[in-house]
Structures are given as structure tokens and as C-alpha cells.
Amino acid sequence: MIFDKKQDMQRKLKVKPIADSYNSYLIEDKEKRDWSGNIYLGFVAAILAIAFFT
């Protein structure tokens, strides 16, 4: 596939050498968390709970 738009990287890679080894590295992969979906889900759940109990 060919994409026209460049996508932002959502990951942070951290490369650390492993102690007492030769040319061995540890790669730590950290992703950014996307909280927007959880916030919308919380609002919908709150609205449904209010509608159910009234």
C-alpha cells in the first residue's frame, strides 16, 4: 500500500546495552496512551446510568 500522508510515530524506543555482553542490546518499547476513547466511554456510561435510574 502507498500512503499519501505521513503518520506520526506513537512509540518511544529506548535502546540500552546489556551488561557483561558483547553487541547485545535491550530495546524497551513504550507507546503513548490514547485516553480519548476512554473519556467518551465514561461519558456514555454516565448518561446511560442517569437515564436508567431516573
C-alpha positions as CSV (number, residue, x, y, z in Angstrom):
1,M,0.0,0.0,0.0
2,I,1.0,3.6,-0.6
3,F,0.1,6.2,1.9
4,D,-0.1,9.9,0.9
5,K,0.1,11.2,4.4
6,K,3.0,10.7,6.9
7,Q,1.8,9.1,10.1
8,D,3.1,10.2,13.4
9,M,5.0,7.6,15.5
10,Q,3.1,6.6,18.6
11,R,6.1,4.7,20.1
12,K,9.2,5.6,22.0
13,L,12.1,3.2,21.7
14,K,14.9,3.1,24.2
15,V,18.0,1.1,23.4
16,K,20.2,0.0,26.3
17,P,23.3,-2.1,26.2
18,I,23.1,-5.3,28.2
19,A,25.8,-5.5,30.9
20,D,28.5,-8.1,30.5
21,S,27.7,-8.9,26.9
22,Y,29.2,-8.1,23.5
23,N,26.9,-6.3,21.0
24,S,23.7,-7.2,22.8
25,Y,21.1,-4.6,23.4
26,L,17.8,-4.4,25.2
27,I,15.0,-2.5,23.4
28,E,12.3,-1.0,25.6
29,D,9.1,-0.1,23.6
30,K,6.8,2.5,25.2
31,E,3.6,3.5,23.5
32,K,1.7,6.7,24.0
33,R,-1.7,6.1,25.6
34,D,-4.8,7.3,23.9
35,W,-7.3,8.4,26.6
36,S,-9.9,10.0,24.3
37,G,-11.7,6.7,23.8
38,N,-11.9,6.0,27.5
39,I,-13.2,9.5,28.2
40,Y,-16.0,9.1,25.6
41,L,-16.9,5.7,27.0
42,G,-17.1,7.2,30.5
43,F,-19.5,9.9,29.4
44,V,-21.7,7.5,27.5
45,A,-21.8,5.2,30.6
46,A,-22.7,8.1,32.8
47,I,-25.5,9.2,30.5
48,L,-26.9,5.7,30.4
49,A,-26.7,5.3,34.1
50,I,-28.6,8.6,34.7
51,A,-31.2,7.6,32.1
52,F,-31.6,4.2,33.7
53,F,-32.0,5.4,37.3
54,T,-34.4,8.3,36.5
